[in-house]
Amino acid sequence: MSTPLNLHPERLFSADPTIRKIAVELYNEVKDLPIISPHGHTDPSWFANNLAFSNPAELLIQPDHYVFRMLYSQGISLDSLGIGNSEEARHAKPEEIWKIFADHYYLFRGTPSRMWMDYVFSEVFGFDVALDSSTAEHYYQTIDSKLKLDNFKPRALFERFNIEVIATTENPLDKLKHHKAIMESDWDGKVLTAFRPDNVLDPEFPDFSGQVTQLTHASGENATEYKGYLKALANRREFFKAHGATSSDHGHLTPFTADLSEQQAAKLFDKALLSRISPEESELFRGHMLTKMADMSIDDGLVMQIHPGCYRNHNDFVFEHYGRDKGADLPMPTEYIKNLKALMDKHGNNPKLQIILFTLDETTYSRELAPLAGHYPSLKLGPAWWFHDSPEGMKRFRQQTMESAGFYNTVGFNDDTRAFMSIPARHDLARRIDCGFLAELVADHRLTLVEAHELAHDLSYHLAKKAYKL
């Protein structure tokens, strides 16, 4: 007998009836607000071409590293999930991939992925029975048939999800043809790009010199000499702005910053192009280029996001056989006070610069990040990120940052996802957690109910819109 799929309307709220009542009142005020999704990794071609999604496995499993990393951790091969270029992967049938997922769906019990997926199954596709081995075929056939309908195409879902604006992320070499197509179409959905220059700022990025050569072709500037390199980056930033970008995004291993002389920077740059740069020199160059990106942000107005502290592609076997972004990225201890000193010395007091800091190291919330953002006009804190965009992770973020940074030195929520279908689920979860947190403050008489209502709207909508200049 199938297990019912019931999403409790008061899920994630306190068991204390006083707090729960306030939380429900706050949530009902904000649950239907438009979604501001200012940072993420959805594919802009979905919205440019507006073609039907091909099948349930390609939509819900293969792009979502939260999903396949859990399966991989239990010994399920990525090839069997249709990931990679092996003979097995190329011939993996979507129905069989879905059956593997359904047979192992129990692995996700208690995880955020389970909450997001159940929301998608219930609210988007209308299921009232839970996914398991016995319902796998029913799920697959139902989802597959609905994906063929016009109201399940990307633009229709964008509107159904009440997305006001969504930002994708592209590197400086991207021609942004999909964004151009969206801008020139008769559809009024707002899909922006974000400038992600890691491939041309990091000397340790694969084929760095080749990336810089391509930057020359993309910009029309001679990027193989340092002055032209800076002009090329400024050129591409303007190109991205013309296609809607309001932010840049920097995924460096650390938040280390430096402010070198032009001569010092040019010397490191030349060594990087010749692949004669040491790891220590590479870090110094990356740190300098973060500061140069801040210089350019003051000039062109792009909001600067820094996403450090992730050891990417930790699993050499997976990286060699399947490539980047295959679930083997891991959090690392990260230091901010000393690392950001050079950048703060130069621009920390300038309110024209907007830097949004993220972390995967929760030990820094109250010790480093909240005090930094609670002082410097240029700094704001991004929400609980990646491994921590979970119910408990979001609570820890609020508990450890509120007292030093307040609410208004944070920027609301962003979903940072490739999984398009999960966007409303993620925002719903964030709104529930924030409303529950505010409700507790009201019950403790640390906030008035009026203030909590204002904050609920700000955290759900207004802060993200303001921070990302949307």
N, C-alpha and C positions, 0 to 999 in steps of 0.2 A: 504494500500500500504506500502511495506517495506521501511524502511529508509536505504539509501546507507551507507556502511561502507567505509569511505575514510580516510586514514591516510595522513594528509598533509605532504609533504616532508620537509617543513620548520617549522614544529611544534616545539614549545618551543623556537624558536629564536626570537630576538627582533623585534618589529614592526618598529624600526628605520632602514631605508634601508641601511645606511652605516654599522651599527653594524651587521645587518642580513647578508649582503654580506660576511663580514669577517668570521662570524660564519659558514656559509655554506662552505666556502673554507676550514676552519679548519676541520670541521666535515667530509667532503669528504675524507680527508687524513687519518682519524682514524676509520671510521665507520666499515671497514672490518678487523681491526686488530683482532688477536686471543683473545679469552676471557680467562682471568686469574681469576679464582673463588676460592680464597684462604681460604674462610671461609663460610661454609653453613651447611645445614642440610638435604640434599638429602639422599635417602636411598641407601647405597652401594649395596644392593641385586639387585637393578634394573640393575646395570652394571655387576654384577657377573653372574646373571642368564640370563639376556637379554631376558626376557619374555615380551610378549605384555602387555601393560597396559590394565587393565580389562574393564574399561568403562569411559566415560567422567566425571561422578560425582566423582568417586574415584580418578581420576587424577587431576581434576581442582578445585574441591570444598572442599572435605573432608580433604585434607592435609593443606589447606591454611587458616590460622587463620585470615588473612586480610579479606578474603571473608566471612567466617561464623560468625565472630564477628559483622560485619555490619548487617547481616541478623538477628542475635540474638538480636541486639539492637533495632530492629523493631518488636520484639515479636515473631519471628519465632523460633520454638523450635529446639534444636540441634538434638533431636530424629528424627524429620521429615527430617533431612538432613542425616540420617544414622549414626550419631555420638553417641557413647555410647553403652551400653549393654542392653538397655530396649527391651521389645518385639517390640515396634514400630520401634526402630532403626534397629534391626536385620531384620525386614521385609520391611524396606523402599526400594522401587524399584528405581534403578538409574534413570530411565526415569522420575519418579515423583520428585525426588530430583532436577534433571535438570530443570524441569518445574517451581518449586518454585524459583530457581535461576533466570531463564529467566523472570518470572513475576515481579521480584523485582530488575532487573538489573539497573533500573533507579536510585536506591539508591546510586549507585557508581558514579554518575555524578560528574565530577570535581576531583575525587580522583585518587591517583596513581594506585590503583587497576584497575580502569577503563582503564587507559592508557596501563597498562601491558596486561590486558585481550584482549583489542582491537588489540594490536600488535600480540598476540598469535593467535587470530581468523583470522586476515588478513594475517600475514606473515607465520605462521606455517600451518594453515589449509586452507587458501585460500578463506575465505568468503569475499563477496563483499556487503552483506546486514548486517545490525546491528542486534544484539541479542535483542529480546523482546518476548512477549508472542506469537506473530504471527509466529515467526521464530524458536521457541524453538524446535519443532520436527525436522525441517530441520537441525538445528545445531546438535542435539543429534545424529541423524542417520548418518550424514556426518562424525562427529568426531568418532563415534563408529566404522564405517566401515573402516576409515583410520587407527585407532589404531590396526587393525588386520593385516596391511601390514608390511612387513619386514622393510621398510624405516621409519616406525614410532616406531620401537623398541628402547629401551634406547640407545644402542651403536650407532645406525644409527643417532639418533637425536643428541647425543653428538658430532658426527663428523659434522653433518649438521649445528649445532650451532657454529661451529668453536671454540670449547672449547679446549684450550691447556692443562689445568689442572684444576681439581676441588677437593676441600677438603670437606670431610664429618666430622662429629663430633661424637666421641664415648667416653663413660666413661671408667675408668681404668679396669673395670671388663670384658669388651667386649673381646671376643676371636678373633675378627677381621677375622673371617672365610671368609667373603665376599671379604675383601681386599686381603687376601691370594689367593682366587680363581682368582681374577682379575690379580694379579701378575703372577700367574702360567698359565694363559690362553694365547692364541695366539693373543689376541687383544692388541693393543698398546696404548689404551686410558689411560690417567694418572689420576687415582682416588686415592687420598691420604686420610689418616685419620688425625684427630687432637685430642689431649689429653685433655679431659674435666673432671677434677677430683673433681667437686663440691660435688658429693655424698660421697666422702671419706675425704673431707676437712672440711665440714660444720657439726658441732655437732647437728645442728637443722634440718638436712636432715632426712626424715623419715627413721627409723631403722638404724641410723648411726652405731651402734655397729654391726649389721648384715652385713652392707656394708663392715666394716673393717675386719670382719671374712672372708668374701668372698675374700677380698684383700689378705689375708693370703694364701688362696687356689690358687689364680691366680698367685701369685708371688713366692711362695715357701719360703717366709720369714715370720717370726712371727710378723705380723702387729699389734698384740694386746699389744705389748710393744713399747714404743716410738721410740727407736733406730731401731727396726725391721720395724716399720711403715715407717720410712724415707727410709730405704733400699728397702722396698716393692714398694714405690712410684717411686724411682729411677729405679728399675727393670722394672716396667710397662712402664715408659717413654722410656726406651731402646727398649722394645718390640714394642711400637708404632713407634719409629723411624725405626725399621727394617721393618715396614709395610708402610713406606713412610712419616710418620708424620714429619712436619717441624715446627709445632707450638703447643702450649698449649692454652687453653681457660678457662677463669675464670669468672663465672657469679655471683659473690658475690653481696650481697645487697648494700654494700658500698665499696669504694676503700681503706678502712682503712688498714694500715699496721703497723706491730710491729716487734720488733726484741728481742725476749725473750731469757733468758738463757735456756740451755737444761733442767735444773731442773724445771724451771717455766713451760715450754712447756709440759714436761712429766706429771706434776701434773694436768694440764688442760686436757690433753689427757685422763688420767685415769678417771677423773671425767666425761668426755664426754662418755666414754664407759659404765659407770655405770648410765648414764642419770641423773647425779647429778650436771650438769653444768648450771649456770645461763645464761640468755640472754647476759649479759655484758661480762661474761667469754667466751661465744661462739664467740662473736665478736672479742675478744682479740685473741682467738685461730685462727680464720679465718685470722685475720690480720697477725699473725705470720706465718701462712702457706703460705700466698702470698709471704712473704719474703723468705721463704724456697724454694718455687717454683722458685723464681728468682735465688737463689743460684744454684739450679739444672740446670736452663737454661744456666748459665755461663759455667757449666761443660759439658752439652750435646748439647748445641746449639739450643734448641727449642726456637722459637720466642714466647714471652709471650703476650697474648691478655687479657685485662681486660675489661669486659663488666658489669659495675656496674649500680646501680640506677634504678632497676626495681623491683617494688613490684609485685611479681609473685603470681598468683592464688588468686587475690584479692576477687573474687566472691566465697565465701565458698560453696554455693549451687552447682555451676558448678564444682568446684574442687571435692566435695564429690561424685557427680553423674557421672562426665565425665572424671575426672583426670586432669593431668597437661597439659599445653600448649593448652588451649582451648579458647584463645582470651581474658582472664581476667587479663592479665599482664599490669601494668600501670607505667608510668614514675614517678620518684620521684626527689625532689631536692637533689643534690649531691654536696659534697664539696671535692675538690681534694688537695688543697695546704697543709693543715694540715694532711689530711689522708695519703698522700703519703710520708710525711717527713721521716719516719723511713726507708722506702725502698730507697728513694733518698740519705739519709745519708750513707747508706751502699753501694749502687750500682749505683746511679744516674750518676756518672762520668765515668762509665765503658762502653766504646763503644762496648765491647764484648756482652753486654746484650742488647737485642732489646725488648722493651716494647711498645705495641700498645694500646693506651688508647681510649676508646669509652665513649660516654655519651648519656643519654636521657634528660639531663638538658641543654638546649641550652643557658641558662644564664651564663654558665661557659666558653663558647667558647673564648671570648675575655678577660675575667677577669682572668681565671685560666689556661685553657688547652693550649691556644696558647703561653702564656708566659712560661709555663713549658716546652713545646716541643721546644720552641725557645731558650732554654738554655741547658737543660740536654742532653748529648750525647746518653743516653740510651732510650730516649722517642721519640715516633712518635705518631701522631694523626690518629686514624682510621676515616673513612668517616662518613658522616651523617648516623645515624643508626636507623633502625626499624621504629619508628613513624615518623622519619624525613628523610628517604630515599625517598624523594619526590622532585618535582621540586623546590618548595620554600624552603624546608629544605636544599637541597644541595646548593642553592644560599646563604642562611644565613650562612651555614658553611664556604663557601669560603670568604664571605664578612667579617666575624668576626675573622677568623684565619689567613688570608694571611699576614696581616701587621706585626704581631708579630712572626708568625712561618714560614712564607714563604710557598712556595709550596713543598719544598723538605724535610720538616719535617712532611709531610703527606704521606700516603701510597696508593694513588690511590683509587680505588673503590672495594668493595666486596659486593656481593648481599645478603649474609646471609639468604638464603631462603630454604624452604622445597619444594617450587613450581618449579619443574624442568623446566616446559615449559616456565616459566616467565624469566628465566635467560638471554636470549638474549635481551628481552624487557627491563629489568632493566639496563643492561650495555649500551644499546642504549640510554636510557633516561639520564644516568649519563654522557655519552659522549656528548650528545647534550647540557646539562646544563653547563658542563665545557667549551665546545667550545664557548657557548654564553658568559660566564663570561670572557674568554680570549679575545674574540672579543671586548668587551666593553673596556678592558684595552688598546687594540691596538688603538681603535678609540679615546680614551682619551690621546693617546701618552704616556702611562705609560709602554707599552711593544712595542717592535718592532714586525713586522709580523714574522720575522724569529724566534724570541724567542717564540712567541705564537705557532708556528708549533712544535717546540721542546717540549714545555710544553704539548701540546695536546697529543702527543705520550707518554710522560712520565706519564701523569695522566690516560691515557686510558690503558696503558700496562706495561711500564717499572718499575714504582714505586712499584706496587703490586708484581711484579715478584722479585724485589730486596728485598723488605721488608720481604717477606715470604720465602726467600731463595729458590726460585723455578727455 
